[in-house]
Amino acid sequence: MRFRTLASLGLCSLLLQSAYAATSPKELLAAGRVDETIQTLERQLTGATPDAEAYNLLCRAYFMIDEWDRGIAACERARNLDPQNSLYHLWLGRIYGEKADRAGFLSAAGLAKKVRVEFERAVELDPRNVEARVDLAEFYFSAPGIVGGGKDKARAQAEAVAAFNPAVAHYISGRIAESEKNSAAAEREFRAAIEASHRAHAWLHLAQFLAHANRLDEMQQALRTMESSPVDRPEALMDGASLLLHTGREYPMAVRLLRRYLSNGPVEEGPAFKAHDLLGQLLEKQGDPRAAADEYRAALALSHTYARAREHLKQVDH
């Protein structure tokens, strides 16, 4: 059994390399080939002139597989080599935040201050960096004042973004309203974001809000509309499928969304190995353990350390 599993993983690896043709580390990362990304970048950085972009990509690869300490070291190196790059500050803030979420109280407080500093610097260096504005706003409305949080600060980010991206400004305002448990205002803002963009990602945000409110029939309808809307961010398809899986609703649509996502070419924001694992779980739910096992093997061929896929494969193999 173990030999057959290893052989299957090898075959999956070859097939996936063909399906996600990529040459540069950035392309490998976008395709979710995290094992190859890390190997390529570590070879590239060994004994070479320090390369800020390579260290940033290495950080993002470690971010994908929850290796926070290694990722922080790489992200700090990128920022130190090119301190005027908004993107490098953004990713360092993100990975500090992930570690903070899993740290004890005192460590988390210290890391939270670092998160704020990096996000604020990312926005300062590039005021039109929408992702940095969103992440900073989410920090402000979720963090306590002692580490620099504050709802008014979050609202200021929404106001700044409104000048060049109204849909994102409405999204930020909706998230602030959610954090204040003002459901009516949150729904108005998420629907206003749809009116401003008519894109898939805005429908996903509304569906997530409806799921949190336990309005699952309306959530399903929002995701059906998302499925037929222009796709501005491909990972919305994967996130929509995940929402259906975790609410136990409409598995066939979730499978469609994931197959579409994978066939059109995955992106870094929705790692392919996680998409394959999700698809495997859905196929199991639909009573097809053999097809599910193939998806778990596909996930492990891209990231051999992905514990969830390994555990899921172990369960179906037995």
Secondary structure, 3 states (H helix, E strand, C coil): CHHHHHHHHHHHHHHHHHHCCCCCHHHHHHCCCHHHHHHHHHHHHCCCCCCHHHHHHHHHHHHHCCCHHHHHHHHHHHHHHCCCCHHHHHHHHHHHHHHHHCCCHHHHHHHHHHHHHHHHHHHHHCCCCHHHHHHHHHHHHHCCHHHCCCHHHHHHHHHHHHCCCHHHHHHHHHHHHHHCCCHHHHHHHHHHHHHHHCCHHHHHHHHHHHHHCCCHHHHHHHHHHHHCCCCCCCHHHHHHHHHHHHHCCCHHHHHHHHHHHHHCCCCCCCCHHHHHHHHHHHHHHCCCHHHHHHHHHHHHHHCCCCHHHHHHHHHHHC
